[in-house]
Amino acid sequence: MARSKEPAPPEQIAERIEDVDVSSEMQGSFLEYAYSVIYSRALPDARDGLKPVQRRIIYQMAEMGLRPDKGHVKSARVVGEVMGKLHPHGDSAIYDALVRLAQPWTMRLPLVDGHGNFGSLDDGPAAPRYTEARLHAAALALAENLDEDVVDFVPNYDNQFLQPAVLPAAFPNLLVNGASGIAVGMATNMAPHNLIEVVGAARHLIDNPDATLEELMDFIPGPDLPSGGTIVGLDGIKDAYATGRGAFKTRARVSIESITARKTGLVVTELPYLVGPEKVIEKIKDGVQSKKLSGISDVTDLTDRANGLRLVIGLKTGFSPEAVLEQLYRYTPLESSFSINNVALVEGGPRTMGLKELLEVYVNHRIVVVTRRSRHRLQKRKDRLHLVEGLLIAILDIDEVIEVIRSSDDSEQAKTRLMEVFDLSQLQAEYILELRLRRLTKFSRIELETERDDLLKEIAYLEELLGSDALLRAQVSAELDDAAEKFGTPRRTLLTEAKPSIAKAGGKAKKGAPVLEIQDTPCRVYISATGRAVRVDLSDDSEIAHPNRRSKHDAILVSLDTTTRSALAAVTNRGRLVRFTPVDLPSVPASSVQMRAGVKISDYLALTDRSERVLTIFHLDEARTLALGTARGVVKRLQMGSWPNKPDFEVITLKDGDSVVGAALATDEDQLVFISSDTSLLTYSAAAVRPQGRTASGVAGIKLAADASAIFFGVGHDRDGRAVVATVATSSATLTGTDPGSAKVSFLDDFPAKGRATGGVRAQRLLKGEDALSLAWVGPAPVFAVAADGTPRVLPQAGAKRDASGEALDGAVAALGHRI
């Protein structure tokens, strides 16, 4: 049995006892801990939007060469490299940060390309030995040009390696990807945004340093969440953009579909930010069991990798889908709240910032980065020019150079003599001594002279850039535009002004009697010619905006009197009919209808094809026929009613390459109008077109020349006055939007009616340089024209002869419509 070691005698123990005040020690230790958490762990830097661990991961992966064009490596290897060289914390913290950088449902623009099980909203990732990673191209943009002295480098935790204090950040990562973290006594929670929108605001701020918050919000109307969904109510977002703190509610994207021939269900295709389907299913089951939710028969998760999220909520017979959906918004995570707290590190300290300040910090950072990079490049090119000039001197008198070198005792003497004989610097002389014989050709001399000229041009450009603040800001703006072009994606989250549900209502509703939060009240829906939609709630004392008032985006494509929960149909240029209700459209006051406050109707209807656009809207129970005209001159009248029980379906069978250019409701007494690109206008009675079935492809509507196409189709009735014809002629040889062209406005009744499938009559005489009509429109006077950004354009007065030439425009016209 081993014996225990005898304790040392008391006289051999050197005692060192100090009296310490416990409160002072605790205060000092806690303060050091708090500083460490705030500055080194929990809060992102406002310049690159990264916490220290995230920055170290991206930097170390770039040093390891884990580029997008290289293979993946084990995540455990990345974690080991980061922990061993840069991050003095546990491997689990590093791996958690790495996983978050790779999750597309967390990051709006993922920075790590993960391979393997990186988890889900309802489950964690696999261990790092099972997953692999490499950098995403966007992460390389954050870390580009680090070898050109663009940022300061600081020592790592043991002073063995250097690491960047901040990354150059080619795009505003903090706004794009957001951030979340809990420090000591403070926290940050920032929502992701759309890269294209953020870059647009940053570039506007570069050009206009005194820009207001309202101007910046024209570019960034609200967050753009990775999971999509719908943001309802924008007041909290405005508060957050102004003060740095606010809150908003997000709703799932839900559609009402027929599950079977006799059963209707709610289909969820997008969830609120960071809400998983399993959590939603669990809350629905709890709500049904506790009798908070009624009318739900079952919940099925049909999510897969091919089709994405698809959560089907079956409804019992006799229950209103809208009412059940409203209950789901109230009692389940299908509606979730997000609190914004924009806290980030600025100049080494935490600060709460609004939208403009966040953009200013980033823009100033990029100006510093571009300035330092330009100085570094300028010095590099000057150093290279110095050597090239020395080489040219040597090549011009190479025989004497060789003689000087051969007659020297050693290299040091040769260097000294070269400097004296040819008036060279020490660097030039050393470079000449290292010159290889194969460089002594005539071709090498030409190469050196070309290189010298190029270097002189680059030096002049860099000196001009560094000497002009305007050029420097323009360079930053251009690089931001490049980043948006490379990595930008369309907006995923729909923004609406609809009021969110009250999660904790004061009174209790009767069991089994669902109550709709938003009443079915009269309203008017407007869709502008530029594709924006708003809803105007009408009452007995409502007064629609005066027609002489001008505002952006007020050229109206179509307007419809309806109610907030009516079933409406939209017809697109792809020949599809899409069902929708106007309940979630942004509501604007009747006294001042501003279309710029509207939502893109393509986003509202979730049109996945960016080229698909809405042509008209109407009630699903409309008694009139629907008339459609295509670019190839086909016309069709479709009898309303007996629609398929689907959210969208085709109303015309189009041939390959054809598209619908116009759609409108028509009766037999109405006049159908075609206008072609070669200036032909054809009008005839709608009675000449026999109504067909939904899948029919139509009949010949207008006879077109070989190189012509129909650019407008519509119905020529006008209940309030004489209908007018507006046409715009341009040259196809110029870029779109650069040639204003000429325009003409005539009365429709000046054009004679002809038979269907004929060629029509000339609608505008082309001027010299013009070869086609680019736009045409028929409708009630007065016609209204707008540019691509919604700026009004002045058109000639109505009353021109039907075949007269047009009058020159003051600017390019992008769309035609009527006034509100």
C-alpha positions in Angstrom: 0.0 0.0 0.0 1.4 3.4 -1.1 2.1 5.8 1.7 0.9 9.4 1.5 3.4 12.2 1.2 4.1 13.9 4.5 3.2 17.6 4.6 6.1 20.1 4.6 6.9 21.6 8.0 5.3 25.0 8.6 8.7 26.8 8.7 9.3 25.7 5.0 6.1 27.3 3.7 6.5 30.9 2.5 3.2 32.6 3.4 1.9 35.5 1.3 -1.5 36.7 2.5 -3.0 40.0 1.2 -6.2 41.6 2.4 -8.5 42.5 -0.5 -11.8 44.3 -0.4 -14.3 41.9 -1.9 -16.6 44.5 -3.3 -13.7 46.3 -5.1 -12.3 43.0 -6.5 -15.8 42.0 -7.7 -16.4 45.4 -9.3 -13.0 45.4 -11.1 -13.2 41.8 -12.3 -16.8 42.2 -13.5 -15.8 45.4 -15.3 -13.0 43.6 -17.2 -15.4 40.8 -18.1 -18.0 43.3 -19.3 -15.4 45.1 -21.5 -14.2 41.8 -22.9 -17.7 40.7 -23.9 -18.7 44.0 -25.4 -15.6 44.7 -27.4 -14.3 41.2 -28.2 -17.3 38.9 -28.5 -20.9 40.1 -28.6 -21.1 43.3 -30.7 -20.3 43.7 -34.4 -18.2 46.4 -35.9 -20.3 48.9 -37.7 -17.8 49.0 -40.6 -17.7 45.4 -41.7 -20.7 44.1 -39.7 -18.7 41.3 -38.2 -18.0 40.1 -34.6 -14.4 39.2 -33.9 -15.0 35.5 -34.2 -16.7 35.9 -37.6 -14.0 38.2 -38.9 -11.3 35.7 -37.8 -13.1 32.8 -39.4 -13.4 34.6 -42.8 -9.8 35.9 -42.6 -8.3 32.5 -41.7 -10.3 30.7 -44.3 -9.1 33.2 -46.9 -5.5 32.5 -45.7 -6.1 28.8 -46.0 -7.1 29.3 -49.7 -10.7 28.0 -49.2 -12.0 30.0 -52.2 -15.3 29.2 -54.0 -13.3 27.5 -56.9 -11.5 25.2 -54.5 -12.8 22.1 -52.7 -14.5 22.0 -49.3 -12.5 21.0 -46.3 -13.6 19.6 -42.9 -15.1 22.2 -40.7 -13.1 20.8 -37.8 -9.9 21.8 -39.6 -11.2 25.4 -40.0 -12.2 25.5 -36.4 -8.7 24.2 -35.3 -6.9 26.8 -37.4 -9.0 29.7 -36.1 -8.7 28.5 -32.5 -5.0 27.8 -32.7 -3.9 31.0 -34.4 -6.5 33.8 -33.7 -9.4 33.0 -31.4 -8.6 32.2 -27.8 -12.0 30.6 -27.0 -13.6 27.2 -27.2 -14.1 25.3 -30.4 -17.9 25.1 -29.9 -18.2 29.0 -30.1 -16.1 29.0 -33.3 -18.2 26.3 -34.9 -21.5 27.9 -34.0 -20.3 31.1 -35.6 -19.2 29.2 -38.7 -22.5 27.4 -39.0 -24.5 30.7 -38.7 -22.4 32.2 -41.6 -23.5 29.3 -43.8 -27.2 29.1 -43.0 -29.3 30.8 -45.8 -32.3 31.1 -43.5 -30.2 33.1 -41.1 -28.1 35.2 -43.4 -29.6 37.2 -46.2 -26.3 36.8 -48.1 -24.4 33.7 -46.7 -20.7 34.1 -46.4 -19.7 30.4 -46.0 -20.5 27.7 -48.5 -21.4 24.7 -46.3 -21.5 21.1 -47.4 -23.3 18.6 -45.2 -25.8 18.9 -42.4 -25.6 22.5 -41.2 -28.9 22.2 -39.3 -32.3 23.7 -39.8 -34.7 26.1 -38.0 -35.8 23.2 -35.9 -32.6 21.2 -35.5 -28.9 21.8 -34.8 -26.0 21.0 -37.2 -23.9 17.9 -37.3 -20.6 17.8 -35.5 -17.7 19.6 -37.3 -16.0 16.3 -38.2 -19.0 15.5 -40.4 -19.4 18.9 -42.2 -17.3 20.7 -44.7 -16.9 24.4 -45.6 -15.3 26.9 -47.9 -15.8 30.6 -48.5 -18.7 32.1 -50.4 -17.8 34.6 -53.1 -19.4 37.4 -51.0 -17.0 36.6 -48.2 -14.0 37.1 -50.5 -15.5 40.6 -51.3 -15.4 41.4 -47.6 -11.8 40.4 -47.4 -10.4 41.6 -50.7 -7.3 43.7 -51.1 -6.0 42.9 -47.6 -2.5 42.8 -49.0 -2.7 46.4 -50.1 -2.6 48.1 -46.7 -6.3 48.9 -46.7 -6.8 48.2 -43.0 -4.7 48.0 -39.9 -3.4 44.7 -38.6 -3.2 43.9 -34.9 -1.4 41.1 -33.0 -3.3 37.9 -32.1 -3.8 36.8 -28.5 -0.2 35.5 -28.1 1.6 38.1 -30.4 2.7 35.4 -32.8 0.4 36.3 -35.7 -1.3 39.4 -37.2 -5.0 39.7 -37.9 -7.0 42.5 -39.5 -8.7 44.9 -37.0 -11.5 45.2 -39.5 -12.2 43.8 -43.0 -12.4 46.1 -46.1 -16.0 45.1 -46.7 -16.9 45.7 -50.3 -20.6 45.9 -49.4 -22.5 47.1 -46.2 -22.6 43.7 -44.5 -24.1 44.9 -41.2 -27.3 46.1 -42.9 -27.4 43.2 -45.4 -27.0 40.3 -43.0 -28.0 42.0 -39.7 -26.6 40.9 -36.4 -27.7 39.6 -33.0 -25.8 39.4 -29.7 -26.1 39.8 -26.0 -23.4 41.7 -24.2 -23.3 42.8 -20.6 -25.8 45.6 -20.0 -26.6 45.9 -23.7 -27.6 43.8 -26.7 -27.9 44.1 -30.5 -30.6 42.8 -32.8 -30.4 44.1 -36.4 -32.7 42.9 -39.3 -31.3 41.8 -42.7 -31.9 43.9 -45.7 -31.7 43.6 -49.5 -28.2 44.2 -50.9 -29.4 46.1 -54.0 -31.6 48.4 -51.9 -28.8 49.1 -49.3 -26.3 49.8 -52.0 -28.7 52.2 -53.7 -29.1 54.1 -50.5 -25.3 54.1 -49.9 -24.7 55.5 -53.3 -27.3 58.1 -52.9 -25.7 59.1 -49.6 -22.3 59.3 -51.3 -23.7 61.7 -54.0 -25.9 63.6 -51.4 -24.3 63.7 -48.0 -27.2 65.8 -46.7 -29.8 63.3 -47.8 -32.8 63.0 -45.4 -34.0 59.8 -43.9 -37.1 59.9 -46.1 -34.9 60.0 -49.2 -32.9 57.0 -47.9 -36.1 55.1 -47.2 -37.1 55.5 -50.8 -34.2 53.1 -51.5 -34.6 51.0 -48.3 -38.3 50.8 -47.6 -37.8 48.1 -44.9 -36.0 44.9 -44.0 -35.7 42.0 -46.5 -35.7 38.8 -44.5 -34.0 35.6 -45.8 -37.2 33.6 -45.2 -39.4 36.0 -47.1 -42.8 36.5 -45.5 -44.8 39.7 -45.2 -44.0 42.7 -42.9 -47.2 44.3 -41.8 -47.2 47.9 -40.4 -44.2 50.1 -41.2 -44.3 52.6 -38.3 -41.9 50.5 -36.1 -39.5 50.3 -39.0 -39.5 54.1 -39.5 -38.8 54.5 -35.7 -35.9 52.1 -35.9 -34.5 53.9 -39.0 -34.7 57.2 -37.2 -33.6 56.3 -33.7 -32.0 52.8 -33.9 -34.8 51.2 -32.0 -38.2 49.9 -33.1 -40.2 46.8 -33.8 -42.3 45.3 -36.6 -44.4 42.2 -37.2 -43.9 39.6 -39.8 -46.5 37.2 -41.2 -46.1 34.0 -43.1 -47.0 33.9 -46.8 -50.2 31.9 -46.9 -52.5 31.1 -49.8 -56.0 29.6 -49.8 -56.0 26.5 -52.0 -58.3 23.5 -52.7 -56.7 20.4 -51.2 -59.3 18.1 -52.7 -62.5 18.7 -54.7 -64.5 19.4 -51.5 -61.8 20.5 -49.0 -60.1 23.9 -48.7 -56.8 24.4 -46.9 -54.3 27.1 -46.0 -50.9 26.5 -47.6 -47.9 28.2 -46.0 -45.0 28.7 -48.3 -42.9 31.3 -46.3 -42.6 31.7 -42.5 -41.5 34.6 -40.4 -37.8 35.1 -39.7 -36.2 32.3 -37.7 -39.5 30.4 -37.2 -39.4 26.7 -38.1 -42.3 24.6 -39.3 -42.1 22.2 -36.4 -42.7 25.0 -34.0 -45.7 26.2 -36.0 -47.2 22.7 -36.0 -46.7 22.3 -32.3 -48.4 25.6 -31.5 -51.3 24.8 -33.9 -51.8 21.4 -32.1 -51.7 23.1 -28.7 -54.2 25.7 -29.9 -56.6 23.1 -31.2 -56.4 21.1 -28.0 -56.9 24.2 -25.8 -59.9 25.3 -27.9 -58.2 28.6 -28.9 -58.2 27.5 -32.5 -61.2 26.2 -34.3 -62.0 25.0 -37.8 -58.7 23.1 -38.3 -58.9 19.5 -39.2 -55.2 18.6 -39.8 -51.7 19.9 -40.4 -49.3 18.3 -42.9 -45.7 19.3 -43.6 -45.0 18.6 -47.3 -41.6 20.5 -47.2 -38.9 19.1 -49.5 -35.7 20.2 -51.1 -37.3 20.4 -54.6 -40.3 22.6 -53.7 -39.2 24.3 -50.5 -41.5 25.0 -47.6 -45.0 23.8 -47.9 -47.1 23.5 -44.8 -50.8 22.5 -45.5 -53.4 23.3 -42.9 -56.7 21.5 -43.6 -60.0 23.3 -42.8 -63.2 21.8 -41.6 -66.3 22.2 -43.8 -68.3 25.4 -43.1 -65.4 27.5 -41.7 -64.2 30.7 -43.4 -60.5 30.4 -44.4 -59.9 34.1 -43.8 -61.3 33.8 -40.2 -59.2 30.7 -39.4 -56.1 32.4 -40.8 -56.7 35.4 -38.6 -56.9 33.2 -35.6 -53.6 31.5 -36.7 -52.0 34.9 -36.9 -53.1 35.7 -33.4 -52.2 32.5 -31.6 -49.4 30.9 -33.5 -45.9 32.0 -34.8 -47.4 32.5 -38.2 -47.2 36.1 -37.1 -44.1 37.0 -35.2 -42.5 40.2 -33.8 -39.0 41.4 -34.4 -37.5 44.1 -32.2 -34.7 46.2 -33.8 -31.9 47.4 -31.6 -29.1 48.8 -33.8 -26.1 48.7 -31.5 -22.7 48.3 -33.0 -19.1 49.3 -32.3 -18.0 52.7 -33.7 -14.5 53.9 -33.1 -14.1 51.3 -30.4 -17.3 52.0 -28.4 -20.9 50.8 -28.6 -23.4 53.1 -30.2 -27.1 53.0 -31.1 -27.6 54.2 -34.6 -30.3 54.9 -37.1 -30.2 54.1 -40.8 -28.4 57.2 -42.0 -25.7 56.9 -39.3 -25.1 53.2 -40.2 -24.7 54.1 -43.8 -22.4 57.1 -43.0 -20.1 54.9 -40.9 -19.8 52.3 -43.7 -19.3 54.9 -46.5 -16.6 56.7 -44.5 -14.9 53.3 -44.0 -15.0 52.5 -47.7 -13.5 56.0 -48.5 -10.7 55.3 -46.1 -10.2 51.8 -47.6 -10.1 53.1 -51.2 -7.8 55.9 -50.2 -5.3 53.6 -48.5 -5.5 51.2 -51.4 -4.8 53.9 -53.9 -1.8 55.2 -52.0 -0.4 51.7 -51.8 -0.9 51.1 -55.5 0.6 54.5 -56.3 3.7 53.8 -54.3 4.0 50.3 -55.9 3.8 51.7 -59.4 6.3 54.4 -58.6 8.7 51.8 -57.3 8.2 49.7 -60.4 8.6 52.7 -62.7 11.9 53.5 -61.0 13.2 50.0 -61.8 11.9 50.0 -65.3 13.6 53.4 -66.1 16.9 51.9 -64.8 16.5 48.9 -67.0 15.9 51.1 -70.0 19.0 53.0 -69.3 21.0 49.7 -69.1 19.5 48.3 -72.3 20.2 51.5 -74.3 23.9 51.3 -73.4 24.2 47.6 -72.6 27.8 47.2 -74.0 29.1 49.8 -71.6 27.1 48.3 -68.7 28.6 44.9 -69.4 32.1 46.4 -69.6 31.7 48.1 -66.2 30.5 44.9 -64.6 33.3 42.8 -66.1 36.0 45.2 -65.1 34.8 45.3 -61.5 36.4 43.2 -58.8 33.2 42.2 -57.0 29.4 42.9 -57.1 29.7 45.7 -54.6 32.2 47.6 -56.7 30.1 46.9 -59.8 27.0 48.4 -58.1 29.0 51.5 -57.0 30.4 52.0 -60.5 27.1 51.6 -62.2 25.6 54.2 -59.9 28.4 56.6 -60.7 28.7 56.1 -64.5 24.9 55.9 -65.3 23.6 58.1 -62.5 21.5 55.2 -61.1 20.0 54.7 -57.6 21.1 51.8 -55.5 17.9 49.9 -56.2 18.3 50.4 -59.9 21.9 49.2 -59.9 21.1 46.1 -57.8 18.2 45.3 -60.2 20.5 45.6 -63.2 23.0 43.3 -61.7 20.3 40.7 -61.3 19.2 41.1 -64.9 19.1 37.9 -67.0 20.8 37.9 -70.4 17.5 36.9 -72.1 16.1 40.3 -71.2 18.7 42.0 -73.4 16.6 41.7 -76.6 15.0 44.3 -78.8 11.6 42.9 -77.9 12.3 43.3 -74.2 13.1 46.9 -74.7 9.7 47.4 -76.4 8.0 45.6 -73.6 9.7 47.9 -71.0 8.8 51.0 -72.9 5.2 49.9 -73.1 5.2 49.1 -69.4 6.7 52.5 -68.6 4.0 54.2 -70.5 1.3 52.2 -68.8 2.8 52.9 -65.4 2.9 56.6 -66.1 -0.8 56.5 -67.0 -1.7 54.6 -63.9 0.3 56.9 -61.7 -1.4 60.0 -63.2 -4.8 58.4 -62.6 -4.1 57.4 -59.0 -2.7 60.9 -58.2 -5.7 62.5 -59.7 -8.0 60.1 -57.8 -6.2 60.9 -54.5 -6.3 64.6 -55.2 -10.1 64.7 -55.8 -12.7 63.9 -53.1 -15.4 63.8 -55.8 -13.4 61.2 -57.9 -12.7 59.2 -54.7 -16.4 59.1 -53.8 -17.3 58.2 -57.4 -14.9 55.2 -57.2 -16.5 54.0 -54.0 -19.9 54.3 -55.5 -18.9 52.4 -58.7 -17.4 49.6 -56.6 -20.6 49.4 -54.6 -22.6 49.1 -57.8 -20.3 46.2 -58.9 -20.9 44.4 -55.6 -24.7 44.8 -56.0 -24.5 43.5 -59.6 -22.5 40.4 -58.5 -24.3 39.5 -55.3 -27.7 41.2 -55.4 -31.0 39.3 -55.5 -34.6 40.4 -55.8 -36.5 41.3 -52.7 -38.1 38.4 -50.8 -40.1 40.1 -48.1 -43.3 41.9 -49.0 -44.0 45.2 -47.2 -47.6 46.2 -46.5 -49.3 48.7 -44.4 -52.0 46.2 -43.2 -52.5 46.4 -39.5 -51.0 43.4 -37.6 -53.1 41.2 -35.4 -53.4 42.0 -31.7 -51.7 39.1 -30.1 -53.4 39.6 -26.7 -56.8 40.9 -27.4 -58.7 42.5 -24.5 -61.9 40.7 -24.9 -62.7 37.0 -25.7 -64.6 36.1 -28.7 -67.4 33.5 -28.7 -66.1 30.0 -29.1 -66.6 28.7 -32.7 -67.5 32.2 -34.0 -64.4 33.5 -35.8 -64.1 37.3 -36.0 -62.2 39.0 -38.8 -59.9 41.8 -37.6 -60.3 43.7 -40.9 -63.8 44.5 -42.0 -65.0 43.9 -45.6 -65.4 47.6 -46.4 -65.6 49.5 -49.7 -62.3 50.4 -51.3 -60.7 51.2 -54.7 -57.7 49.4 -56.0 -55.2 51.3 -58.2 -52.4 49.8 -60.3 -50.0 52.2 -61.9 -48.4 51.8 -65.3 -45.1 51.3 -63.5 -46.4 48.2 -61.7 -47.3 49.6 -58.2 -50.6 48.9 -56.4 -52.4 50.7 -53.5 -55.8 50.5 -51.8 -58.0 53.5 -51.1 -60.6 52.9 -48.4 -63.8 54.6 -49.4 -66.5 56.1 -47.2 -69.4 58.5 -47.7 -67.2 61.5 -47.1 -64.1 60.2 -49.0 -62.7 62.6 -51.6 -60.3 61.1 -54.2 -57.3 63.2 -55.0 -57.8 66.0 -57.5 -56.8 64.9 -61.0 -54.5 68.0 -61.4 -52.3 67.0 -58.6 -49.0 65.4 -59.7 -47.0 62.8 -57.9 -44.7 60.0 -58.8 -46.1 56.8 -60.1 -49.6 58.2 -60.7 -50.0 57.1 -64.3 -52.8 54.6 -63.7 -53.0 51.3 -65.7 -56.3 50.2 -64.1 -58.6 51.1 -61.1 -61.4 49.0 -59.6 -64.1 49.7 -57.1 -64.4 46.7 -54.8 -64.2 45.7 -51.1 -61.2 44.7 -49.0 -62.0 41.0 -48.9 -63.5 40.6 -52.4 -62.1 37.9 -54.7 -60.3 39.6 -57.5 -58.5 38.3 -60.6 -55.3 39.7 -62.2 -54.4 38.8 -65.8 -50.7 38.8 -66.8 -48.8 39.1 -70.0 -48.1 35.3 -69.7 -51.8 34.6 -70.3 -52.3 33.6 -66.6 -55.2 34.6 -64.3 -54.1 34.9 -60.7 -56.6 35.1 -57.8 -56.1 37.6 -54.9 -57.8 39.8 -52.4 -56.8 43.4 -51.8 -56.8 43.1 -48.0 -53.1 43.4 -47.6 -52.4 46.1 -50.2 -51.0 49.3 -48.7 -53.8 51.7 -47.8 -53.4 55.3 -48.7 -55.7 58.3 -47.9 -58.3 59.1 -50.5 -57.4 62.8 -50.2 -53.8 62.3 -51.4 -53.3 59.1 -53.5 -49.6 58.5 -53.7 -48.7 55.5 -55.8 -45.1 55.6 -54.6 -46.4 54.3 -51.3 -47.7 51.2 -53.0 -46.2 47.7 -53.3 -45.0 46.1 -56.5 -48.0 44.1 -57.7 -45.7 41.4 -59.0 -44.4 40.9 -55.4 -47.9 41.0 -54.0 -49.0 38.3 -56.3 -45.7 36.4 -55.9 -45.0 36.3 -59.6 -41.7 34.4 -59.8 -40.9 35.4 -63.4 -39.5 38.9 -63.3 -40.7 39.6 -66.8 -44.3 38.8 -65.9 -46.5 41.8 -65.4 -50.1 42.5 -64.6 -52.3 43.9 -67.4 -55.7 44.3 -65.7 -57.7 43.3 -62.7 -61.5 42.6 -62.3 -64.0 40.8 -60.1 -64.1 37.0 -60.5 -67.9 37.1 -60.7 -67.9 39.7 -63.5 -70.7 39.2 -66.1 -68.8 40.6 -69.1 -66.4 38.8 -71.3 -62.6 39.1 -71.0 -60.9 40.3 -74.2 -57.2 39.6 -74.8 -54.8 40.6 -77.5 -51.3 39.2 -78.1 -48.0 40.6 -79.6 -48.6 38.4 -82.7 -52.0 39.9 -83.4 -54.2 37.2 -81.9 -57.4 38.2 -80.3 -59.6 36.2 -77.9 -62.8 36.8 -75.9 -63.3 34.6 -72.9 -66.7 33.9 -71.3 -66.5 34.6 -67.6 -67.4 32.1 -64.8 -66.8 28.4 -64.3 -63.2 29.2 -63.2 -61.0 26.2 -62.1 -60.7 26.0 -58.3 -57.0 27.0 -58.5 -55.0 30.0 -57.3 -53.8 30.6 -60.9 -54.5 29.1 -64.3 -54.1 29.9 -68.0 -56.8 31.9 -69.8 -55.3 31.6 -73.3 -53.0 29.1 -74.9 -50.1 31.1 -76.3 -47.7 30.0 -79.0 -44.0 29.9 -78.4 -42.6 33.4 -78.2 -46.0 35.1 -78.0 -47.3 37.2 -75.1 -50.4 39.1 -74.1 -50.1 42.8 -74.6 -53.5 43.9 -73.3 -56.6 42.6 -71.5 -59.9 44.3 -70.7 -63.5 43.5 -70.0 -65.7 44.0 -73.0 -69.3 43.7 -74.2 -70.6 43.2 -77.7 -71.2 47.0 -77.9 -67.5 47.9 -77.2 -64.8 48.6 -79.7 -61.6 46.5 -79.6 -58.3 48.4 -80.5 -55.0 47.0 -81.7 -51.9 49.3 -82.3 -48.8 47.8 -83.9 -45.1 48.8 -83.8 -45.3 49.9 -87.5 -47.9 52.6 -86.6 -51.0 50.7 -87.6 -54.2 51.1 -85.6 -57.1 48.7 -86.1 -60.5 49.1 -84.3 -63.6 46.9 -84.8 -66.6 45.8 -82.8 -66.1 43.2 -80.1 -69.1 41.4 -81.5 -66.9 40.3 -84.4 -65.0 38.0 -82.0 -66.9 35.0 -80.8 -66.3 34.0 -77.1 -64.2 30.9 -76.7 -63.3 28.5 -73.9 -60.5 29.0 -71.4 -57.9 26.8 -73.2 -58.6 28.2 -76.7 -55.8 30.1 -78.4 -57.9 32.8 -80.0 -58.3 34.0 -83.6 -56.6 36.5 -85.9 -57.1 40.0 -84.6 -54.8 42.3 -86.8 -52.8 41.6 -89.9 -49.2 42.5 -89.1 -46.2 43.1 -91.3 -43.3 40.6 -91.2 -41.2 42.6 -88.8 -44.0 44.2 -86.8 -45.7 43.3 -83.5 -48.7 44.5 -81.6 -47.7 46.8 -78.7 -51.2 47.7 -77.4 -54.6 46.0 -77.2 -57.6 47.4 -75.3 -61.2 48.4 -75.3 -62.0 51.8 -76.6 -65.1 52.7 -74.6 -65.1 55.9 -72.5 -68.1 56.6 -70.3 -66.9 60.1 -69.3 -65.9 61.6 -72.6 -64.0 61.0 -75.8 -61.4 58.3 -75.8 -57.9 59.3 -76.9 -55.1 57.5 -78.6 -51.5 58.3 -77.4 -48.5 57.0 -79.4 -44.7 57.5 -78.9 -42.3 57.0 -81.7 -38.5 56.4 -81.3 -35.5 54.9 -83.0 -34.6 51.3 -82.4 -31.0 52.1 -83.1 -30.6 54.0 -79.8 -30.5 52.6 -76.3 -33.8 52.3 -74.4 -34.5 55.4 -72.4 -31.9 57.6 -74.2 -34.0 58.8 -77.1 -37.1 60.7 -76.0 -38.7 60.5 -79.5 -41.9 62.2 -80.4 -45.5 61.7 -79.2 -49.0 62.4 -80.6 -52.4 62.4 -78.9 -55.5 62.0 -81.1 -59.2 61.1 -80.6 -60.2 57.5 -81.1 -63.4 58.3 -83.0 -61.2 59.9 -85.8 -60.0 56.5 -86.7 -62.4 54.5 -89.0 -63.5 51.0 -87.9 -62.5 48.2 -90.1 -62.9 44.4 -90.2 -61.2 42.0 -87.9 -57.8 40.6 -89.1 -57.2 43.5 -91.5 -54.2 45.9 -91.4 -55.8 49.0 -89.9 -54.8 52.6 -90.6 -51.7 54.7 -89.8 -51.7 56.2 -86.3 -48.6 58.4 -86.5 -46.3 59.6 -89.3 -42.7 58.8 -88.4 -40.1 61.6 -88.4 -36.5 61.3 -89.7 -34.6 58.8 -87.6 -37.7 57.2 -86.2 -38.5 53.7 -87.3 -41.2 52.3 -84.9 -43.7 53.0 -82.2 -42.4 52.1 -78.7 -45.5 52.9 -76.7 -49.2 53.2 -77.4 -52.3 53.7 -75.2 -56.0 54.1 -75.7 -58.3 55.3 -72.9 -60.1 58.2 -71.3 -58.7 61.7 -71.5 -56.4 63.1 -70.2 -53.6 60.6 -70.9 -50.6 60.8 -68.5 -47.0 59.8 -69.2 -44.2 59.0 -66.8 -40.5 58.2 -67.0 -39.0 55.0 -65.6 -38.6 56.5 -62.1 -42.2 57.8 -62.1 -41.4 61.4 -63.1 -44.2 63.0 -65.1 -43.6 63.8 -68.7 -45.4 66.4 -70.7 -47.4 65.2 -73.7 -48.9 67.2 -76.6 -52.5 68.4 -76.4 -55.2 66.0 -77.6 -56.7 66.7 -81.0 -53.9 66.0 -83.5 -54.8 64.5 -86.9 -54.9 60.7 -86.9 -52.0 60.3 -89.3 -50.0 63.4 -88.2 -46.4 63.3 -87.0 -45.6 63.6 -83.4 -44.1 66.4 -81.3 -40.7 66.1 -79.7 -40.7 65.1 -76.0 -38.8 66.6 -73.2 -37.6 63.2 -71.9 -37.9 59.5 -72.4 -41.4 58.0 -71.6 -41.5 54.6 -70.0 -45.3 54.2 -69.5 -48.7 55.7 -70.4 -51.9 55.7 -68.4 -54.7 57.8 -67.1 -54.9 60.2 -64.2 -56.3 59.3 -60.8 
